[in-house]
Amino acid sequence: MTALGGSSVVLQVQGTFSKSLPHRCRDLEDIIRTTSIKELRHALPYIIENMFGFGNENGWGIDKIDKHSHPQEFDCLRRFLAPDSPLLNLIYRLQGEIYLSYEFPFKYLPAPTRHMMEEGMVPAFFVNKLQAQGHTGQTFLSLGAFEYFMFHLAYCLVNPSHSCPSWANLYDYLYPNIIDSYISYYLPLDNKMIPPMPNVPSPVRSPVSHYTVPSSYTGHSVSPSTTPPRHRTRPSLFKSGFTAVQKPHVQGSPVLDQTEAETWRSETLLQVLAEFWLNQNPADNEKASFPHASFPMRYCRYSPTYQPDPFAYLFDSYMPSLNQVKMVRLLVKYLHFFTNSAPSVITSPYQTTIHHPMEEFKRTAVPQIIQKKMYNFLGHAFERWPLDSSFRMVLETWLSYVQPWRYTDPNQYYQSKDSHRPDPTDLREKKVDERWFQFIEDNLLFYTVMFQHFLPRVFRLDLSSPQSAYMLYRVTKVLCLPSLAEMIFRAESWSYRVTRMPMSDLGASYLSSDHLPPHLLPPLPPHLADLEAPGFQYVPLFGERMRVQICELINQLIQAREVISSAQQVTPKPRRRSFAAWFASILFDSKHYSEVNDSKKLLLHLNQSLKNLSEIFKITLPDELQDMTLPADTSLQNSLLMEATTPDCIETNHGPVLTEHGRYQVVNGLRKFDITYQGDPDLQPIRSFENATLVRILHQFCSFINCQFCGQINSLYSRQDLIGRMAQVYLAPPLRPHQMLKSPTSKTTAEALCQPRLSLRFLASYQTLIYLGILYIFLRMWLGAGPMEFLIINVFVCLLYAFLKALMSSRSVVSS
């Protein structure tokens, strides 16, 4: 059913689009409350398409609104799109009308899904949704109200016509907050059920099997005999193996039973997000299955006959944005919490265990919906992502997926929303428990093949760069977790039933499949063969072929280490600093780490990577490196590798609260808080070397500027161009992103410390005043400069210093 353009309600809705966002949301909520469902069904497409910016329209800027620059718009839209808002309640009620559907254009689906349908194979999720207009032949999807809303919400992030700046902190922006509220509502971490939809029958569902249609069905003409029925049904989002354990329903059944309806919205949300965020590029096995599609055929990446296709980049050219990768990582972390919140299954031959539908969904959501699409998403990103520091987010997404043991306590998810606090699970090196072996075996290719994807990037990186060295260190640190490498080796041995060769002189172990011809290689297990293309040749992670590459990587690390060590030993001769450089260093003290600490951290990461690789692959390092793996600076080593020195606590709005285990650690002296002043530096007590009057005047002036122009300061600081980098020199917050709080601090105080601001308290120092007086006397005697000329010269020096700092920072980003 399509919307009627002459409806009075539609005209009222369109009239609200010219108003400001707060008034627009308020008026739309009033219209929804005072209008009947029969009239609102025609207005819903206008609201959704105008809000999310469908096609070439910009929409309401949901992906650009942040809570600091536009706090009023942020709050009103967040309430307007809440899961229990009047708009969503309207969608729930419209979902209950079985014969009501909305059109979503076929061309906006991800390319692999479109190509499958063009070849005649319709995925189960889209069965009976694909429709065509008889007179025009245009193909579209016929969706219910809830599906229609979720399709637009997920497509908003990947819409190519939307240009959005990179999100520095996800939870400062509206779109991530909306997604977070939906996954928290429809995928609850506790054992509570989703609130039922208000007074509507259960939604209908399509059969689970694939539905094959003639090629002409998705073309420009459709014969009436091949058109599916007009009424809508929903496909099951699970494979047949899962649906078999549920209560079966007849294919022609008009509605679901109550148990299936409880998880339908959860399934739909997760399936839509996975479809639009993870399925934008075809997998190798899909390319092999559909040779007539518009993406090129390529061989398996690790096949002996693999030859890169130089024209592949012209066709398969979709590259996810950094914001999309951040949202994917957010989804991965939450799904781990969601899955781990399922109660343990205790089976007994003396009793029949009845599992709740949501509990079953928690156990099957990742392997049935996410796993294959995530594998393709990461593989494409590893292969095509630019060689710059932005790859760090892709890397962290991969590392988050392969470490589900980090995400077992739901409280950790809520703590991770605080940008000023590091993820507490990142700071601890725990032994991987044996209970995670099943996950490692089911996702073996994520550990082995993805690491083989990562190695070619490392060989092309400059490991003397801090960003590159840190990325390698992060990967080796994860693979070197206690018992993880042994579990990966055991999973390889069990999955492929290959024998272990005798120990070599260097203590390494091999898998004999390295020496077998391709036709004698053991087949992939079925649950892993589905991830790769037919004919895929698996290369064991601990095999001889990989060992050769690891030895090359170790040599590259040793060379980079020698370059850094030689640079540290060369001490430049002391020379007289220029007056301008001396004056700038006095006035503008940079809060970044010094170059000496940077080189120490870089050397530490290289040394630790060498040590981790030698432990993982049982490779003996040269004798001269045995005692040089870790630097002599133990304080720096402890600060970087052993940061878990604070007692266990739970973060609240009033600061951290010790747990029972945390109290035990404090009482027995095992851990303690590092009590230092980490509040607002502008509110410190006036010290003896400061002028009290100037401190108060400058504080009042800066407070007025920061309060009056808060939005403009945040917008200027978040810009990624030259102007933004210049602003970051003078508007930097007291707590930088790479710094972490070591003392107990309330959440409100910590958030305030992360906000950019103007601070001029250093001008109240007697030392600064003396230097400025000397400079004024010098300029007065040399150039005859008066007070106005002196002020102009100082402003020019400030701008020049910020310009040079911005150029240096941009150059360092490009070189990395």
N, C-alpha and C positions, 0 to 999 in steps of 0.2 A: 504494500500500500504506500503510495507516495503522498507527499504533503500537498495540500490545496493552497495555491498561492493567494486566493481571494478571501481566505478565512480572516475574520476580524482578529482572532487571537494571534495569527501569524503577523498581522500588521502591527499589533501591539508589541510583540516580541521584537520585530525589526526596528520599531521606534526606540527601544531601549539601547540599541547598539551605538547610537550616537552620543550617549551619556558617558560620564566618567565611570570607571570600574566599580567603585563603591555603590553609586546610585544604580548602575546597571544590575548588579547582583541583587540589590534590595528590591528593585522593581520586578525582576524576573521571579524572585521568590514569592512576591505578592501575587503575580499572575498565576503561578503554579498552585498556590493555596486557594485561590478564588475561582478557578476555572475547572470545568469538568474534564474528565479523562478523554472523552470523545473528541473534544476540541484540542486538547493538548497533544494528542498523538500526531497531529499535523505540524505542530510547532517544534517538536523535539529535534528534527534534523537541522533546522535553522539555528537553534541554540548551539548544538554540538559542532557543526561545521564552522560557524562563525567564531566559536570559542577556541578551537584547536587550530584554526587556520588551514583548512583543507585546500589542497591544490596549491595554487600560487599565492594564496592569501596569507597574511602574517598572523591573523588571529589576535588573541588578547595578550600575546607575549608571555604565556605561562612559563616557558622555558627561560625567560630573561628576567623575570621579576624576582628581586631578592628582598629580604626582610629589612635590610639596612637602608637601602636607597628608597624603597617604596613600602614602608611598613604597613600603611593603611590598605593598599591594594593587596599586599601579601596576606593579611589577616582575613579580609573579606572573601577573597577567592578561595582561601583554604577552608573557610566555613561553607562556602557555596558548593565545593566539590567534595566535602566530607562524605564518608560512606553512609552516614545516617542523615544526610542533608535532604531538604525537600526535593532537589533535583534527582538524587539517587532513589528516593522513595517513589518519585514519578516513574523512573525507569523500571523499578521493580514491579509496579502495577501494570505498566505497559507490557512487560515481559509475559505476564499471565495471559495476554490475548493471543491465542494460538495462531490466528489467521492474520495477525498484524506483522508486517516485516518492513525493513528499511534496506535501501540499496547502497552497497559499498562497491565502488568501481573495481573491476577486475585488474586494471592496469597498475593499481597501487599495491598489489600483493608483492611479496618478495619474489625475485626472479626465479629461484629454483621451484617454488610452488607453481608459478605461472607455467614454467616449462613442463612440469609434470602433467598439468591439466591439458596443455596443448598437445601432449603426446597421448592423451587418452586415459591417464591414470590419475584419479582424484584421491588425495589423501583422506583418511577417515574423518578428520576434523571438518572437512569441507563437503562431505557427502550431503546431497539434497540442499546445499546452499547455493550451488552454481546455477544461475538462471540466465536467460537471454531474452531480449525483446524481439518479438517476431518480425516487426516491420523494419527495424533498424539493424538487427543482428548484433547489437552491442551486448557484451557479456558483463555481468555484475554478480555480486553475492547478495543473497537474500538473508538478512540477519534479523534476529530479535533485538529488542531495545537494549538489553544488557550487552550483548555481543557488539552491537553497533557502537555503543559508547566505548567499550574497551578497544575495539579496532582503531578508533580515532585517537584514543589516549596513547596507545603504543606507537602508532604511526607518526605521532607528533615528534617523537625523538629522532626518527630517521628520515623525516621529510627533507628532501634535498633543497627545497626552496627556503628553508629556515636557516638563517645564519645566527648562531648563538655563541657568545664568548665562552671560553673554558671556565667551568665552575671550580673556583679555588677550594671552597668548602661546600659539599653537597647540600648540607642542611641549612645553608643560607639562602637557597633558591627554592622557588615554589614547586617546580616539577618534581624534584626528588622527594620533597615532603609529601606530595600527593601520592606518589608511588609507594612510599613507605607506609602511609596510612592505609592504603588498599591492601598491601601484602600483610600488614599486621592484622587487618580486619578479616580478610578472607582466608588467610593462612595463619591461624592463631597458634602461638607458641605454647599456650597452656592447653589443658584438655577440655576447654569449653567449646561449645559448638557455635557456629555462625548464627547470629539472630535470623530467624526465618523471614522470608519476604512477606510483606503485609497482605494477608487475605488474597493470595493468588494461588491458582493450582500449580502443581509441579510442572516445570518446563519439559517439553518433549525432547526426545533424543533420537539420533539417527542410528542405523545399524553400524556395527563396528567394522565390517568388512570393507575392503576397497571396492569402489564403484567405477567400473570402466565404461566410458562413453565414447562414441565415435568422434573422430578428429573434427568433423564438421560442427560438433556441438560447441566447441570453443572458438570457432572461426566466425565468419560474418553471416552465416545462415544456419538456422537450426530447424530441423524438421519437427513437426508437431509430435510425431510418434516417439521421438527420442527424448522429449522434454520431460523431466521428472514432474511429479505432482506439485501443485502450487503450494500446498500446505507445508509448513516447516517441521522438520524433525532435527534432533540434535545427534551428532555422532559421539560415541564414547571416546574419551581421550586416552584410554588405556588399551594395551595390547590384549589379545584374546586370552593370554595366560592369566591376566588379572581379572578380567571380567568373568572368567569361569568360576572363580571363588565367590563371586557376588550372586545375589539372587537374579536368576535369568528372567528376562522379560521378552515378550513376543515382539517381533519386528513391527507389527502393525499396531502395537499398543500406543494409544494417544499420549499417555503421560508416563512419567517415571513414578516408581514407588517412593516412599518417604526416605528410605535409606540412600537411594541414588540422588535424590534432590538435595540432600544435605551438603554434598560435595560438588554439585554441578557448577556453582559460581567459582569455587576454588580452582577446579579443573580448567574452566574457561579462561580465567585470568592468567593462569600460568601458561596455558597453551598459546594464548595470544601474545604474551610478552616474549615467549621463546620463538614464536614464528617471526615476529617483526625485528627483534633485537639480535637473534642468533642465526637466522636462516636467510641472510641476505646474499650469501655466496654459495654456489653449488659445491657439493662435495665431490670427491673424485669418483666415487661409485655412482653418483647421479650423472656425472658427465659420461661415464661409460655406458649407462643405461639408456641415455637419450642423445644419441649422436647427432640428431637433426636439430637440436636446440641451438640457441645462439651463442652458447659458451663453447670454447674449444675443448677437444679431447686431449688429455695429457696422461702420461704414464704415471705409475706410482712413484712417489718421491724417492723411495729407497730400492727401487728395482734396478738391476744391473743394466737394463736397457733404457733407463730414464734419460731423456734429453729435454732440457727446458724449452718450452715453446716461446719464441720471442714475441709472438702475437697474442699470447694469453692475456697480457696486461691491457690490451686494447679492448677486450671483451669483458673479462672478469675484473672489473675495475672498481667495484664498490669498496670503499675503505671506511670503516666505522670511525666516528668522531671520538675524541677523547672523553667527551661527556657520555657517549654511549658505553664506552668501556667502563667508566666509573659506575654507571647504572647496572651493568652486567655484574660487576664485582659485588655491588650492594645486593643484588638478587642472589648470587652464589652464596654469600655469607649468610643471608637470611634463610635460604633453603637448607643449609647445614644445620642451623639452629632448629628449623622446622622439623627436619627429619630426625634429629637427635632428641627431640621432645616426645617422640613416640614411646609409649611404655614398652618394656621388655616383654617379649613373647615367651610364655612358659607353656610348653606343650606337655600333656600327660595322657596316657592311654585310658585313664580312668575318668576323664572329664572332657566335655566338649567346650572349647573356648570360642566364644562369639566375639569377634573383633568389630569395633565400631568403624563405620565407613571412613571417618576422618583419620583414624589410626592406620587403616590400610592405605589411604592416600599418602600419608606421610612416608610410608616405606617404599612406595612405588613412584612418587613424583619425579625424583631425580633420574632414576634409570629409565623410566618410560617416556618422559617428556623432555628432559634437559640434556641427558648424556650425549646423544649423538649430535645434536645441534651445537652443543658446547665444544665438542671435539673438533667439529668443522670450523667453528668460529675462531678458536685458538690456533688451529693449524694455519688458517688463512692469514691471521694477524702475525704469526711468527714468520711466515714466508714473505709477506708484503709490507709490513710496517716499516716506515723510514728508520734509518740508523741514527736515531737521536735519543735524547733522554726521556722523551714522552713514552717510549716503549716500557718504561718502568711500570706504568699502570697495567699494561697487558700482562707483564710478568707477575705482578702481584695478584691479578685475577686468576692466573694459572695456579700460583702457589696457594691461593685461598681454596681453590677447588680440590687440590690434592691433599689438603690437611683438614679433614672434617673433625679431627680430634681437638682442634683449637676452638670449636664452636659448639660446646656442649651446655654451657650455662647461659640461659636467655638473658640474664642480667648483663652479661658482657656485650650483648648486642646494643642495649640501651646506653651503656657506657661509651661504646664506640662512636656514638653520635656527637660526642664532645670533641671538637677539632683540636682542642688544646691538650687532650690526653691521648697518649699513644695507646694502641690496642694492647691491653694487658696480656693477651695471649701471644703477642709477638716477642715478649721479653723473657720467655721461659723456654728452656730446652728440656722438654720432658721426653721420657722414653715412650715410644709408640707402643701402646698396649696391644696385646695379641688379638683382642676382639676386633681390631680394625683390619685384620688380614683379609677378611672377606671383601671389604671395600677396595683394598689395594688390588686384589685379584680381579674383581669385576671392572676396575678402571686401570688396568695395567698399562694400556697404551698411553694414558695421560702421564705416567711416570717415565716411560721408556722412550716412546716415539717423540713425545713433546720435547724431551731433553735432547734428542737427536735433531729436532727442529732448531733448538736453541744454539747448538754448537756452531753451525755455519755463521750465525750472527756474531758470535763471540770472535771467530777468526777474522771477521772484517772490522772489529772494533779496535780502538786504541785503548788498551788496558791501562795506559798511564793516565787516562782521564778518570777523575773521581767517580763520575756517574757510571761509566762502563765497569769499573772495578767493583763498585758497590752492587751492581746487578748480578755479576758473576758470584760475588760473595753471598748474596741472598739465596741463589739457587743451590750452591754447594752447602750452605748452612742447613737448608731444609733436607737435602738428600743425605746429609751426614747425621741426622737425628738418630739417636740410639735405636738400634734394631730395625730401622726403616730399610736400609740397603739389604739387609738379610731377608726381610719380608719380600722385597721386590725380586730378589734372586729366587726365593722359594716359589713365588707366584709364577715366574717364568718357567721354572722346572716343572711345576705341577700342570700348568696350562698347556705346555708344549711337549711334556713327557720326553724331554731331552736329557741326556746323561751328562754327568759332570766329569770333566777331564782331570787328570792328576794335577797337583799343584806345581806351578812353575818355579823357577829359581827365585823369582821376585815375590813369590807368595800369592800370585793372582790365580783366580779360578776362571775357567772358560766354559762356555756351552758348546757342545760339539756340533751344533747346527751350523756354526760358522764354516765348517769344512764340508758340508753336504752340498751336492748339486741342487739347483732349484727344484727339480722334479721329485727329489727325495725329501724335501723339507716337510716337517709335520704341519698339518693344517691348523689354521687359527681356530680357537674355540668359537662356537656360534655367537656367543654374546660379544665377542671382540671382532669377529669377522664382519659384523654389520657396520662397524665404524669405518672400515677401509674398503678400498676398491677390490674387485676380484683380481686374483693374481698378486696380491700384496705380499712382498717378501719381508718377513720380520727379521730385524737385526737385533740380537740379544744385547741388552745393555752391558752385560759383563762378558761379552765375547771378545774375541781377538781383534775383530775389525774396529770395535769401539775403543779397545785398549790403545790401538795405534793413534786414534784421534785424541784420546786423553793425553797421551804422551806429547803430542804436538801442542796441545793446550798448555801443558805444564811448561814446556820450553818457552812458549810465548809469555807465560806469567813470569818466568825467571828473567827473561829479557826486559820486561816492563819493570820488574823489581830492581834490576841493575841500573836502569835509567833513572829511577827515582832515587836510589841510594847514591848514585854519583852526583845527582843534582843537589842532594842534601850536603854532601861533603865539600862541594865548591862554595866557599864563603866569599862573597864580594868584598872588595876593599872598602873600608869606610870612607865616605866622601861627604863633603859639606852639603847639607840639604838646602835647597832654595828656600827663600823666605816665604814664597807662596805655598809651597808644599808643607812647610812647617806650620804656617798659619792655618791651612786647611785641616791638618791633623789635630791642631789644638781645638778648633771650633767644632768640627764635625767628626765625632768619634763613631766609626762604623761598628755596628754590633755583630757583624759576621765573624766567623772563626778566622783567626789569623792564618797566614800562609803556612806557618810552621805547623800548626795543628792540622791543617788540611793535608799536608804532605805526610804527616804521621798517620792520619786516618787512612790515606790512600795506601801507604805501605802496610798498614795493619790488615786492610782488606785483601791485598795481594797475598800476604803471608798466610792469612787464615784460609784463603781459597786453596793455596797449595797444600796446606795441611788437610783440609777437607777432602780434596781430590785423592790424595794419597791414602786416606783412610777408607774412602768409599770403594775405590778400585784396587786397593792393596798394592799400590805402587810405591817402591822405595825411592825416596828423594835422594839426591846427591848428598855426600857427607857434609859438605860445607853448608847445607841448608838444614841439617838436622837440628842444630841449636839456634837457628835464626828464624824459625817459623813465626815466632811471636816477638814483638819488639820489647826492648828493655823498659820502656815507659809503661809500667804496670797500671798506673792511674788512668792513663788513656785507654788501655786495654779493658780495664774494669768498667769504665764509663760507656764503652761501646758494646762489649760482648756480654757483660754481666750486669745489666741494668736493673734486674729484678731484686733490688735491695730494700724496697719498701714492703711493709707487712701487707698481708691480704686484707682488702677492704672493699666496701661497696660504695660507689659514688652516689651521693644524694645532692639535693639542691642546697644543703647546708654544709657541704663538704664530705670527705670520705668518712665512713663509719666502719670501724674494725669488725671483722667477722670473728667467730670463735677461734678459728685457726690463726687469725691475725693477732688476737690477744695473746695466744700462746707464744707466738713469735716475739712479741714485744716483751712479755714477762721474762722469757728465757734469754733475752738478748740476741736472738737470731737475726732479727731485722729491726730497723728503726726508720723513722722519718727524718729526712735531712731538713732540719728547721732553719730556714733562711728567710729573709724578707723578699717576698715575691709579689707584693701588692703593687699598687700604682706608684711608680717612681716619683710622680709629681706631688704625691701626698706624704712623702717622707718628712720627718721632722726637719726643721731648718737647722743646718749645721753651721759650725763656727766660721767656715770659709765662704759663707754665702751672705748676701745682703738680705735681711729679712723683708724690708719694704719691697725690694725688687722681686723677691720670690712671690709675695702675695699679689703684686700687680700683674706679673707675667702669668701667674696661675689663673687669675680672673679673666685676663685677656684671652688666653688659650681655651679656657672653658667656654667662653662666649663663642669663639670661632668654631670649636668642635661641636657645640650644641646647635648653633645656628645653621651650620653648613655640613651637618653629619652625612646626609645623602650624597652631596657633591664630593666630599672627601672619600667616601667609600667607592663611588663610581670612578673617581680619578685614580685611586690606589689599585683598583682591580683591572685597569686597562693594561693590555699586553703590548702596547706600542711604546715608542720612545718617550712620549709624555708620561705614560704610566710608570715607566721605570725611573724617570726623574722624580716623580712624586713619591715613589717608594723610598727615596733617599731621605726625605725630610718628614714623611708622614708615617713612618714605620711604627707598628704597635710595640708596646713594651715586651710582648711575648711573641717571638717569631714562630713560624710553623715548624721549623726544625728543632725548636727548643721544647722542653717538657718541664712541667711543674714537679719539683722535688718535695715541696712542703704541702701539707694539707691546706687546701684552699677551696672555698665554696664555688659552686658552679657559676653563680652570678658574677663573682669577682673574676674568675678565670675567663669567662666570655668577654668581660669588659677589657681585660688585658690584651685580647686578641684583636681589638678594634683599632684601625689606623687613626692617628690623631696628630695634632700639632703640639709640640712640646718645646718651650723656649727657656726652661729653667736653667740651662747651662749658662745663659747670659747673666744670671744673678751671681755667678761665681766671681770672687775678687780677682782671681787669676785671669779669667777671661776679660774682665773689665780693664785690668792693667795692660793686657796685650792689645786690646782695642785702643786704649789711650796712646800707647806707644805707636801703633800704626797710624793713628790720626795725626800725631805730631810729625811723624816721618812724611806722610803725604802732604801735610800743611807746609813743611819746609821745602820739600822737593818739588811739588806740583802747585803749591798754593791753593790746595783744595779746601773749600769750606765745609760746613756740616752737610749741606745738600749733596755736594759732590762726593763727600766721604760715604754717605748713605748709598748713592748710586753705584759707587765702586764696590761696596760690600755686596749689594744685590747682584751685580754682574759676576763677582767672584763666586757667589753661591750658585747661580745658574750655570756657570761654567763647570764648577765642581760636579753638580748633579748631572750635567750633560756627559762629562767624561765617565762618571760612574755608570751611567745608563749604557754608554757604548761598550764599556768593559763587560758589563753583565750580559748584554745581548751577544757579544762576541764569544763569551764563554759558553753560552747556551748553544750557539751554532756549532762551535768546535766540538762540543760533546756529542 
